[in-house]
């Protein structure tokens, strides 16, 4: 399976997450559904690594936020190929600060158990 890079101007687009898609759906199937609301810049459907099969959701990116909102308002809850679509604005991946930090969050107490190494 090849890795697909997003378009260069993806940061300027508004992304919708479209859930509850049939597994047999392809990006080209969604284009006419969303195209009527405005200029679609990209449609990305994540797939399973081993099989290449759709994971049942997609990201549809619009150049204009109002077009994305119109599509969401009109299509959310609408039946598509026997399934009710669930559509929401996607906030994207969390951004990490350039100062580093973060990470961790683990418990330093070994799950509430004391470690006894028998040296006392």
BAVEX-924708 format. One line per field, with one value per atom (N, C-alpha, C, CB): residue number from 1; atom name; residue in three letters; x, y, z. Coordinates in nm, 4 decimals. Glycine has a CB too. Example, Ala and Ser with C-alpha at 12.3 -4.5 7.8 and 13.67 -1.06 7.14 Angstrom:
i: c(1/1/1/1/2/2/2/2)
at: c(N/CA/C/CB/N/CA/C/CB)
aa: c(ALA/ALA/ALA/ALA/SER/SER/SER/SER)
xx: c(1.3190/1.2300/1.3200/1.1308/1.2850/1.3670/1.2900/1.4084)
yy: c(-0.5690/-0.4500/-0.3300/-0.4473/-0.2250/-0.1060/0.0030/-0.0598)
zz: c(0.7800/0.7800/0.7800/0.9046/0.7080/0.7140/0.7870/0.5725)
//
This chain:
i: c(1/1/1/1/2/2/2/2/3/3/3/3/4/4/4/4/5/5/5/5/6/6/6/6/7/7/7/7/8/8/8/8/9/9/9/9/10/10/10/10/11/11/11/11/12/12/12/12/13/13/13/13/14/14/14/14/15/15/15/15/16/16/16/16/17/17/17/17/18/18/18/18/19/19/19/19/20/20/20/20/21/21/21/21/22/22/22/22/23/23/23/23/24/24/24/24/25/25/25/25/26/26/26/26/27/27/27/27/28/28/28/28/29/29/29/29/30/30/30/30/31/31/31/31/32/32/32/32/33/33/33/33/34/34/34/34/35/35/35/35/36/36/36/36/37/37/37/37/38/38/38/38/39/39/39/39/40/40/40/40/41/41/41/41/42/42/42/42/43/43/43/43/44/44/44/44/45/45/45/45/46/46/46/46/47/47/47/47/48/48/48/48/49/49/49/49/50/50/50/50/51/51/51/51/52/52/52/52/53/53/53/53/54/54/54/54/55/55/55/55/56/56/56/56/57/57/57/57/58/58/58/58/59/59/59/59/60/60/60/60/61/61/61/61/62/62/62/62/63/63/63/63/64/64/64/64/65/65/65/65/66/66/66/66/67/67/67/67/68/68/68/68/69/69/69/69/70/70/70/70/71/71/71/71/72/72/72/72/73/73/73/73/74/74/74/74/75/75/75/75/76/76/76/76/77/77/77/77/78/78/78/78/79/79/79/79/80/80/80/80/81/81/81/81/82/82/82/82/83/83/83/83/84/84/84/84/85/85/85/85/86/86/86/86/87/87/87/87/88/88/88/88/89/89/89/89/90/90/90/90/91/91/91/91/92/92/92/92/93/93/93/93/94/94/94/94/95/95/95/95/96/96/96/96/97/97/97/97/98/98/98/98/99/99/99/99/100/100/100/100/101/101/101/101/102/102/102/102/103/103/103/103/104/104/104/104/105/105/105/105/106/106/106/106/107/107/107/107/108/108/108/108/109/109/109/109/110/110/110/110/111/111/111/111/112/112/112/112/113/113/113/113/114/114/114/114/115/115/115/115/116/116/116/116/117/117/117/117/118/118/118/118/119/119/119/119/120/120/120/120)
at: c(N/CA/C/CB/N/CA/C/CB/N/CA/C/CB/N/CA/C/CB/N/CA/C/CB/N/CA/C/CB/N/CA/C/CB/N/CA/C/CB/N/CA/C/CB/N/CA/C/CB/N/CA/C/CB/N/CA/C/CB/N/CA/C/CB/N/CA/C/CB/N/CA/C/CB/N/CA/C/CB/N/CA/C/CB/N/CA/C/CB/N/CA/C/CB/N/CA/C/CB/N/CA/C/CB/N/CA/C/CB/N/CA/C/CB/N/CA/C/CB/N/CA/C/CB/N/CA/C/CB/N/CA/C/CB/N/CA/C/CB/N/CA/C/CB/N/CA/C/CB/N/CA/C/CB/N/CA/C/CB/N/CA/C/CB/N/CA/C/CB/N/CA/C/CB/N/CA/C/CB/N/CA/C/CB/N/CA/C/CB/N/CA/C/CB/N/CA/C/CB/N/CA/C/CB/N/CA/C/CB/N/CA/C/CB/N/CA/C/CB/N/CA/C/CB/N/CA/C/CB/N/CA/C/CB/N/CA/C/CB/N/CA/C/CB/N/CA/C/CB/N/CA/C/CB/N/CA/C/CB/N/CA/C/CB/N/CA/C/CB/N/CA/C/CB/N/CA/C/CB/N/CA/C/CB/N/CA/C/CB/N/CA/C/CB/N/CA/C/CB/N/CA/C/CB/N/CA/C/CB/N/CA/C/CB/N/CA/C/CB/N/CA/C/CB/N/CA/C/CB/N/CA/C/CB/N/CA/C/CB/N/CA/C/CB/N/CA/C/CB/N/CA/C/CB/N/CA/C/CB/N/CA/C/CB/N/CA/C/CB/N/CA/C/CB/N/CA/C/CB/N/CA/C/CB/N/CA/C/CB/N/CA/C/CB/N/CA/C/CB/N/CA/C/CB/N/CA/C/CB/N/CA/C/CB/N/CA/C/CB/N/CA/C/CB/N/CA/C/CB/N/CA/C/CB/N/CA/C/CB/N/CA/C/CB/N/CA/C/CB/N/CA/C/CB/N/CA/C/CB/N/CA/C/CB/N/CA/C/CB/N/CA/C/CB/N/CA/C/CB/N/CA/C/CB/N/CA/C/CB/N/CA/C/CB/N/CA/C/CB/N/CA/C/CB/N/CA/C/CB/N/CA/C/CB/N/CA/C/CB/N/CA/C/CB/N/CA/C/CB/N/CA/C/CB/N/CA/C/CB/N/CA/C/CB/N/CA/C/CB/N/CA/C/CB/N/CA/C/CB/N/CA/C/CB/N/CA/C/CB/N/CA/C/CB/N/CA/C/CB/N/CA/C/CB/N/CA/C/CB/N/CA/C/CB/N/CA/C/CB)
aa: c(UNK/UNK/UNK/UNK/UNK/UNK/UNK/UNK/UNK/UNK/UNK/UNK/UNK/UNK/UNK/UNK/UNK/UNK/UNK/UNK/UNK/UNK/UNK/UNK/UNK/UNK/UNK/UNK/UNK/UNK/UNK/UNK/UNK/UNK/UNK/UNK/UNK/UNK/UNK/UNK/UNK/UNK/UNK/UNK/UNK/UNK/UNK/UNK/UNK/UNK/UNK/UNK/UNK/UNK/UNK/UNK/UNK/UNK/UNK/UNK/UNK/UNK/UNK/UNK/UNK/UNK/UNK/UNK/UNK/UNK/UNK/UNK/UNK/UNK/UNK/UNK/UNK/UNK/UNK/UNK/UNK/UNK/UNK/UNK/UNK/UNK/UNK/UNK/UNK/UNK/UNK/UNK/UNK/UNK/UNK/UNK/UNK/UNK/UNK/UNK/UNK/UNK/UNK/UNK/UNK/UNK/UNK/UNK/UNK/UNK/UNK/UNK/UNK/UNK/UNK/UNK/UNK/UNK/UNK/UNK/UNK/UNK/UNK/UNK/UNK/UNK/UNK/UNK/UNK/UNK/UNK/UNK/UNK/UNK/UNK/UNK/UNK/UNK/UNK/UNK/UNK/UNK/UNK/UNK/UNK/UNK/UNK/UNK/UNK/UNK/UNK/UNK/UNK/UNK/UNK/UNK/UNK/UNK/UNK/UNK/UNK/UNK/UNK/UNK/UNK/UNK/UNK/UNK/UNK/UNK/UNK/UNK/UNK/UNK/UNK/UNK/UNK/UNK/UNK/UNK/UNK/UNK/UNK/UNK/UNK/UNK/UNK/UNK/UNK/UNK/UNK/UNK/UNK/UNK/UNK/UNK/UNK/UNK/UNK/UNK/UNK/UNK/UNK/UNK/UNK/UNK/UNK/UNK/UNK/UNK/UNK/UNK/UNK/UNK/UNK/UNK/UNK/UNK/UNK/UNK/UNK/UNK/UNK/UNK/UNK/UNK/UNK/UNK/UNK/UNK/UNK/UNK/UNK/UNK/UNK/UNK/UNK/UNK/UNK/UNK/UNK/UNK/UNK/UNK/UNK/UNK/UNK/UNK/UNK/UNK/UNK/UNK/UNK/UNK/UNK/UNK/UNK/UNK/UNK/UNK/UNK/UNK/UNK/UNK/UNK/UNK/UNK/UNK/UNK/UNK/UNK/UNK/UNK/UNK/UNK/UNK/UNK/UNK/UNK/UNK/UNK/UNK/UNK/UNK/UNK/UNK/UNK/UNK/UNK/UNK/UNK/UNK/UNK/UNK/UNK/UNK/UNK/UNK/UNK/UNK/UNK/UNK/UNK/UNK/UNK/UNK/UNK/UNK/UNK/UNK/UNK/UNK/UNK/UNK/UNK/UNK/UNK/UNK/UNK/UNK/UNK/UNK/UNK/UNK/UNK/UNK/UNK/UNK/UNK/UNK/UNK/UNK/UNK/UNK/UNK/UNK/UNK/UNK/UNK/UNK/UNK/UNK/UNK/UNK/UNK/UNK/UNK/UNK/UNK/UNK/UNK/UNK/UNK/UNK/UNK/UNK/UNK/UNK/UNK/UNK/UNK/UNK/UNK/UNK/UNK/UNK/UNK/UNK/UNK/UNK/UNK/UNK/UNK/UNK/UNK/UNK/UNK/UNK/UNK/UNK/UNK/UNK/UNK/UNK/UNK/UNK/UNK/UNK/UNK/UNK/UNK/UNK/UNK/UNK/UNK/UNK/UNK/UNK/UNK/UNK/UNK/UNK/UNK/UNK/UNK/UNK/UNK/UNK/UNK/UNK/UNK/UNK/UNK/UNK/UNK/UNK/UNK/UNK/UNK/UNK/UNK/UNK/UNK/UNK/UNK/UNK/UNK/UNK/UNK/UNK/UNK/UNK/UNK/UNK/UNK/UNK/UNK/UNK/UNK/UNK/UNK/UNK/UNK/UNK/UNK/UNK/UNK/UNK/UNK/UNK/UNK/UNK/UNK/UNK/UNK/UNK/UNK/UNK/UNK/UNK/UNK/UNK/UNK/UNK/UNK/UNK/UNK/UNK/UNK/UNK/UNK/UNK/UNK/UNK/UNK/UNK/UNK/UNK/UNK/UNK)
xx: c(0.0844/0.0000/0.0884/-0.0958/0.0542/0.1356/0.0810/0.1406/0.1699/0.1335/0.0908/0.2510/-0.0201/-0.0730/-0.0584/-0.2207/0.0107/0.0290/-0.0936/0.1574/-0.1285/-0.2398/-0.1975/-0.2880/-0.2926/-0.2586/-0.1780/-0.3864/-0.0987/-0.0128/-0.0921/0.0752/-0.2082/-0.2861/-0.3896/-0.3554/-0.3694/-0.4669/-0.4909/-0.4191/-0.3921/-0.4074/-0.5126/-0.2737/-0.5365/-0.6349/-0.7747/-0.5925/-0.7877/-0.9174/-0.9917/-0.8993/-1.1235/-1.2074/-1.2428/-1.3363/-1.2160/-1.2315/-1.3557/-1.1074/-1.4296/-1.5423/-1.5038/-1.6701/-1.5385/-1.5214/-1.6569/-1.4691/-1.6569/-1.7795/-1.7718/-1.7983/-1.8559/-1.8561/-1.9746/-1.8586/-1.9648/-2.0703/-2.0863/-2.2027/-1.9747/-1.9779/-1.9723/-1.8606/-2.0389/-2.0237/-1.8772/-2.1189/-1.8287/-1.6882/-1.6526/-1.6570/-1.7503/-1.7214/-1.7146/-1.8267/-1.7342/-1.7320/-1.5902/-1.7892/-1.5788/-1.4511/-1.4603/-1.4150/-1.3465/-1.3505/-1.4276/-1.2094/-1.4127/-1.4829/-1.6348/-1.4334/-1.6812/-1.8250/-1.8781/-1.8552/-1.7945/-1.8379/-1.8312/-1.7543/-1.7460/-1.7247/-1.8549/-1.6289/-1.9400/-2.0634/-2.1594/-2.1346/-2.1540/-2.2410/-2.2053/-2.2321/-2.0753/-2.0286/-2.0009/-1.9043/-1.9707/-1.9368/-2.0463/-1.9075/-2.1699/-2.2791/-2.2863/-2.4115/-2.2078/-2.2080/-2.0933/-2.2005/-1.9982/-1.8863/-1.7646/-1.8526/-1.6543/-1.5293/-1.4617/-1.4339/-1.4637/-1.3993/-1.2519/-1.4687/-1.1657/-1.0220/-0.9606/-0.9521/-1.0209/-0.9611/-1.0619/-0.8309/-1.0553/-1.1305/-1.0316/-1.2520/-1.0198/-0.9260/-1.0018/-0.8143/-0.9838/-1.0459/-0.9357/-1.1419/-0.9151/-0.8152/-0.8521/-0.8026/-0.7498/-0.7717/-0.6914/-0.7330/-0.7330/-0.6600/-0.5281/-0.7440/-0.4228/-0.2906/-0.2806/-0.1865/-0.3240/-0.3064/-0.3937/-0.3324/-0.5185/-0.6141/-0.6398/-0.7438/-0.6132/-0.6451/-0.7926/-0.6011/-0.8705/-1.0145/-1.0440/-1.0832/-1.1477/-1.1899/-1.2177/-1.3144/-1.1936/-1.2210/-1.3576/-1.1130/-1.4362/-1.5732/-1.5912/-1.6273/-1.4854/-1.4998/-1.4097/-1.4666/-1.4346/-1.3571/-1.3441/-1.4232/-1.2494/-1.2332/-1.2568/-1.0909/-1.3536/-1.3844/-1.3436/-1.5376/-1.2531/-1.1989/-1.2503/-1.0453/-1.3051/-1.3570/-1.2645/-1.5017/-1.2560/-1.1785/-1.2487/-1.1535/-1.3806/-1.4579/-1.5321/-1.5582/-1.5141/-1.5771/-1.7293/-1.5349/-1.7871/-1.9335/-1.9844/-1.9772/-1.9098/-1.9497/-1.9478/-1.8567/-1.8449/-1.8357/-1.9529/-1.7020/-1.9860/-2.0975/-2.2300/-2.1038/-2.2480/-2.3701/-2.3820/-2.3709/-2.2717/-2.2720/-2.3046/-2.1356/-2.2442/-2.2701/-2.4169/-2.1790/-2.4699/-2.6096/-2.7059/-2.6434/-2.6764/-2.7664/-2.7529/-2.7409/-2.6299/-2.6054/-2.5975/-2.4798/-2.5757/-2.5661/-2.6990/-2.5263/-2.6936/-2.8138/-2.8822/-2.9102/-2.8390/-2.8994/-2.8550/-2.8610/-2.9460/-2.9132/-2.8273/-3.0429/-2.7206/-2.6329/-2.6030/-2.5009/-2.6462/-2.6244/-2.6700/-2.4766/-2.7868/-2.8462/-2.7944/-2.8236/-2.7077/-2.6534/-2.6715/-2.5027/-2.6992/-2.7145/-2.5768/-2.8039/-2.5442/-2.4145/-2.4083/-2.3886/-2.2922/-2.2647/-2.1508/-2.2281/-2.1786/-2.0808/-2.0588/-2.1275/-1.9315/-1.8971/-1.7736/-1.8732/-1.7559/-1.6333/-1.5178/-1.6416/-1.4101/-1.2934/-1.1917/-1.2317/-1.1480/-1.0509/-0.9083/-1.0605/-0.8883/-0.7541/-0.6783/-0.6766/-0.5557/-0.4717/-0.4293/-0.3481/-0.4092/-0.3634/-0.2274/-0.3564/-0.2103/-0.0831/0.0033/-0.1060/0.1306/0.2232/0.3066/0.3131/0.3364/0.4157/0.5605/0.4066/0.6309/0.7705/0.8614/0.8164/0.8068/0.8876/0.9063/0.8250/0.8426/0.8565/0.7617/1.0008/0.8105/0.7256/0.6264/0.6530/0.5150/0.4088/0.4547/0.3602/0.3954/0.4314/0.3993/0.5778/0.4478/0.4373/0.2958/0.5067/0.2700/0.1374/0.1260/0.0325/0.2334/0.2313/0.2420/0.3440/0.2164/0.2218/0.3582/0.1090/0.4250/0.5567/0.5509/0.6344/0.4294/0.4179/0.3965/0.3035/0.4261/0.4172/0.2784/0.5205/0.1768/0.0399/-0.0109/0.0306/0.0451/-0.0048/0.0650/-0.1517/0.1527/0.2242/0.3637/0.2323/0.4103/0.5481/0.6410/0.5652/0.7544/0.8556/0.9419/0.9417/0.9541/1.0369/1.1480/0.9539/1.2685/1.3836/1.4567/1.4783/1.4065/1.4626/1.5954/1.4788/1.6341/1.7630/1.7520/1.8249/1.6392/1.6390/1.6388/1.5233)
yy: c(-0.1172/0.0000/0.1229/0.0002/0.2226/0.3427/0.4499/0.3950/0.5344/0.6447/0.7624/0.6837/0.8246/0.9372/1.0642/0.9138/1.1609/1.2892/1.3782/1.3610/1.4567/1.5500/1.6641/1.6054/1.7380/1.8525/1.9546/1.9179/2.0341/2.1320/2.2373/2.2003/2.2739/2.3796/2.3255/2.4633/2.2060/2.1415/2.2235/2.0003/2.2978/2.3778/2.4876/2.4402/2.5307/2.6360/2.5797/2.7200/2.4494/2.3873/2.3571/2.2587/2.3446/2.3024/2.1560/2.3913/2.0758/1.9319/1.8825/1.8607/1.7971/1.7277/1.5826/1.7390/1.5294/1.3863/1.3224/1.3541/1.2264/1.1585/1.0148/1.1627/0.9828/0.8497/0.7669/0.8612/0.6383/0.5400/0.5129/0.5881/0.5193/0.4881/0.3372/0.5571/0.2878/0.1463/0.1181/0.1071/0.0019/-0.0326/-0.0358/-0.1664/-0.0538/-0.0611/0.0761/-0.1451/0.1830/0.3188/0.3593/0.4185/0.4304/0.4835/0.6361/0.4244/0.7056/0.8529/0.9075/0.9072/0.8434/0.8929/0.8774/0.8196/0.7886/0.7764/0.8974/0.6475/0.9550/1.0659/1.2010/1.0704/1.2117/1.3413/1.4040/1.3246/1.3334/1.3984/1.4353/1.3075/1.3613/1.3891/1.5225/1.2761/1.5500/1.6704/1.7876/1.6389/1.7572/1.8600/1.9645/1.7946/1.9260/2.0204/2.1318/1.9460/2.1198/2.2235/2.3226/2.1598/2.2910/2.3820/2.3069/2.4584/2.3783/2.3245/2.2321/2.4388/2.1024/2.0025/1.9950/1.8614/2.0157/2.0135/1.8764/2.1046/1.7891/1.6579/1.5687/1.6697/1.4412/1.3396/1.2304/1.2829/1.2045/1.1020/0.9966/1.1652/0.8716/0.7597/0.6688/0.6802/0.6699/0.5801/0.4341/0.6053/0.3526/0.2100/0.1273/0.1731/0.0045/-0.0888/-0.1242/-0.2169/-0.1342/-0.1597/-0.2932/-0.1537/-0.3961/-0.5289/-0.5578/-0.6303/-0.5119/-0.5495/-0.4393/-0.5890/-0.3139/-0.2031/-0.1685/-0.2351/-0.2341/-0.2122/-0.0819/-0.3314/-0.0129/0.1108/0.0865/0.1684/0.1878/0.1781/0.2351/0.2503/0.2758/0.3189/0.4668/0.2428/0.5460/0.6900/0.7599/0.7339/0.8906/0.9688/1.1113/0.9660/1.1825/1.3249/1.3942/1.3590/1.4841/1.5614/1.7043/1.5513/1.7587/1.8919/1.9906/1.8888/2.1009/2.2081/2.3291/2.2461/2.4055/2.5293/2.6386/2.5773/2.6359/2.7398/2.6780/2.8082/2.7369/2.6843/2.6828/2.7676/2.7859/2.7900/2.6733/2.9215/2.6337/2.5175/2.3908/2.5012/2.3769/2.2600/2.2568/2.2608/2.3727/2.3801/2.3485/2.5185/2.3973/2.3669/2.2168/2.4432/2.1541/2.0095/1.9332/1.9636/1.9749/1.9077/1.9223/1.9639/2.0433/2.0666/1.9839/2.2140/1.9723/1.9019/1.7498/1.9478/1.7005/1.5567/1.4799/1.5361/1.5483/1.4785/1.4105/1.5766/1.2807/1.2026/1.1481/1.2855/1.1916/1.1450/1.0017/1.2389/0.9230/0.7845/0.7837/0.7002/0.7067/0.6872/0.5389/0.7712/0.4776/0.3350/0.2518/0.3082/0.2911/0.2144/0.2491/0.0709/0.3494/0.3866/0.5365/0.3479/0.5745/0.7157/0.7776/0.7332/0.8780/0.9446/1.0257/1.0355/1.0243/1.1104/1.2027/1.0266/1.3319/1.4281/1.5368/1.4897/1.5690/1.6780/1.7494/1.6250/1.8728/1.9455/1.8755/2.0969/1.8559/1.7890/1.8934/1.6892/1.8850/1.9809/1.9467/1.9865/1.8314/1.7908/1.7272/1.9100/1.6926/1.6332/1.7403/1.5646/1.7009/1.7996/1.8554/1.7369/1.9830/2.0500/2.0466/2.1977/2.0166/2.0157/2.1421/1.8896/2.1990/2.3216/2.2900/2.3901/2.3906/2.3704/2.3636/2.4816/2.3912/2.3874/2.2463/2.4732/2.1514/2.0133/1.9887/1.9843/1.9193/1.8886/1.7816/2.0134/1.7827/1.6861/1.5450/1.7005/1.4536/1.3125/1.2595/1.2921/1.1432/1.0840/1.0627/1.1690/1.1101/1.0895/0.9547/1.1032/0.8771/0.7454/0.7562/0.6591/0.6459/0.6452/0.5948/0.5584/0.6724/0.6346/0.5413/0.7560/0.5030/0.4208/0.2731/0.4711/0.2335/0.0939/0.0351/0.0105/0.1120/0.0613/0.0456/-0.0693/0.1214/0.1156/0.0103/0.0890/-0.0670/-0.1705/-0.1190/-0.3053/-0.1477/-0.1121/-0.2174/-0.0998/-0.1714/-0.2652/-0.3049/-0.2041/-0.4315/-0.4809/-0.5638/-0.5635/-0.5110/-0.5808/-0.6620/-0.4827/-0.6632/-0.7481/-0.6988/-0.8857/-0.5709/-0.5267/-0.4657/-0.4269/-0.4618/-0.3998/-0.4984/-0.3112)
zz: c(0.0000/0.0000/0.0000/0.1209/-0.0765/-0.0843/0.0098/-0.2286/0.0551/0.1426/0.0572/0.2360/0.0930/0.0172/0.0991/-0.0214/0.0417/0.1106/0.0892/0.0601/0.1926/0.1745/0.0825/0.3109/0.0274/-0.0575/0.0219/-0.1152/-0.0478/0.0186/0.0963/-0.0837/0.0493/0.1142/0.2125/0.0096/0.2643/0.3527/0.4804/0.3895/0.5261/0.6482/0.6321/0.6869/0.5099/0.4853/0.4614/0.3662/0.4563/0.4292/0.5589/0.3478/0.5474/0.6588/0.6367/0.6710/0.7373/0.7242/0.7981/0.7764/0.7303/0.7913/0.8126/0.7034/0.9281/0.9500/0.9229/1.0965/0.8323/0.7910/0.8423/0.6340/0.9402/1.0015/0.9540/1.1538/0.9798/0.9513/0.8017/1.0086/0.7296/0.5864/0.5654/0.5126/0.4625/0.4283/0.3916/0.3103/0.4249/0.4003/0.2523/0.4617/0.1672/0.0231/-0.0439/-0.0459/0.0327/-0.0217/-0.0608/0.0803/-0.1726/-0.2211/-0.2267/-0.3618/-0.2202/-0.2259/-0.3463/-0.2289/-0.4611/-0.5799/-0.5681/-0.7040/-0.4785/-0.4538/-0.3773/-0.3759/-0.2909/-0.2064/-0.2767/-0.0819/-0.3753/-0.4415/-0.4910/-0.5583/-0.5673/-0.6146/-0.5014/-0.7125/-0.3917/-0.2782/-0.2127/-0.1758/-0.2004/-0.1325/-0.2269/-0.0553/-0.3518/-0.4514/-0.4704/-0.5839/-0.4527/-0.4782/-0.3732/-0.4825/-0.2641/-0.1608/-0.1773/-0.0237/-0.2647/-0.2874/-0.3365/-0.1605/-0.3422/-0.3963/-0.2952/-0.4356/-0.3239/-0.2379/-0.2765/-0.2512/-0.1773/-0.2040/-0.1937/-0.1106/-0.1106/-0.0874/-0.0171/-0.0042/-0.0481/0.0252/0.0612/-0.0590/0.1904/0.2387/0.3176/0.3265/0.2788/0.3490/0.4044/0.2542/0.5352/0.5942/0.5676/0.7463/0.5475/0.5221/0.6211/0.3769/0.6378/0.7230/0.6555/0.7513/0.7336/0.6758/0.6045/0.7829/0.6668/0.6093/0.4893/0.7121/0.4952/0.3911/0.2889/0.4543/0.3256/0.2369/0.2367/0.0979/0.3220/0.3308/0.4054/0.4011/0.3637/0.4281/0.5757/0.3589/0.6575/0.8008/0.8357/0.8801/0.7350/0.7597/0.7890/0.8715/0.7671/0.7831/0.6834/0.9275/0.6659/0.5693/0.6194/0.4290/0.5616/0.5849/0.4512/0.6443/0.4493/0.3291/0.3594/0.2886/0.2773/0.3021/0.1982/0.3012/0.2484/0.1644/0.1738/0.2061/0.0647/0.0660/0.1461/-0.0767/0.1490/0.2171/0.3361/0.1188/0.4533/0.5755/0.5648/0.6967/0.5010/0.4863/0.4037/0.4218/0.3010/0.2204/0.3049/0.0982/0.3887/0.4766/0.5745/0.5536/0.6299/0.7244/0.6564/0.7886/0.5330/0.4571/0.4324/0.3226/0.3927/0.3673/0.4951/0.3111/0.6057/0.7323/0.7720/0.8424/0.7613/0.7985/0.7143/0.7847/0.5858/0.4943/0.5011/0.3532/0.5207/0.5077/0.6393/0.4335/0.7498/0.8778/0.9100/0.9909/0.9329/0.9608/0.8371/1.0366/0.7209/0.5955/0.5659/0.4777/0.5124/0.4763/0.3498/0.4549/0.3555/0.2403/0.2305/0.2525/0.1226/0.1003/0.2205/0.0711/0.2745/0.3843/0.5231/0.3605/0.5348/0.6665/0.6894/0.6775/0.8127/0.8467/0.8691/0.9728/0.7882/0.7999/0.9286/0.6780/0.9904/1.1053/1.0641/1.2351/1.0590/1.0084/1.1122/0.8739/1.1336/1.2252/1.1731/1.3696/1.2175/1.1836/1.2527/1.2261/1.1812/1.2376/1.2788/1.1366/1.4015/1.4546/1.4135/1.6060/1.3552/1.3143/1.4289/1.2609/1.4015/1.5048/1.6040/1.4428/1.7295/1.8283/1.7894/1.9687/1.8106/1.7812/1.9068/1.7329/1.8893/2.0012/1.9960/1.9988/2.1116/2.1144/2.0799/2.2528/2.0331/1.9946/2.1159/1.9021/2.2341/2.3553/2.4081/2.4616/2.3474/2.3958/2.5103/2.4395/2.6113/2.7259/2.6891/2.7756/2.7574/2.7293/2.7529/2.5875/2.6816/2.6942/2.8311/2.6648/2.8577/2.9908/3.0357/3.0896/3.1552/3.2107/3.2768/3.1037/3.2725/3.3345/3.4855/3.2799/3.5510/3.6957/3.7394/3.7552/3.8186/3.8672/3.9857/3.9035/4.0266/4.1464/4.1122/4.2333/3.9894/3.9466/3.9696/4.0197/3.9378/3.9453/4.0863/3.8756/4.1809/4.3174/4.4019/4.3163/4.3431/4.4192/4.4523/4.3390/4.5708/4.6075/4.5514/4.7626/4.5051/4.4587/4.5769/4.3447/4.6011/4.7102/4.6503/4.8126/4.6587/4.6031/4.7077/4.5397/4.8293/4.9329/4.9863/4.8811/4.9683/5.0208/5.1597/4.9268/5.2243/5.3556/5.4672/5.3696)
//
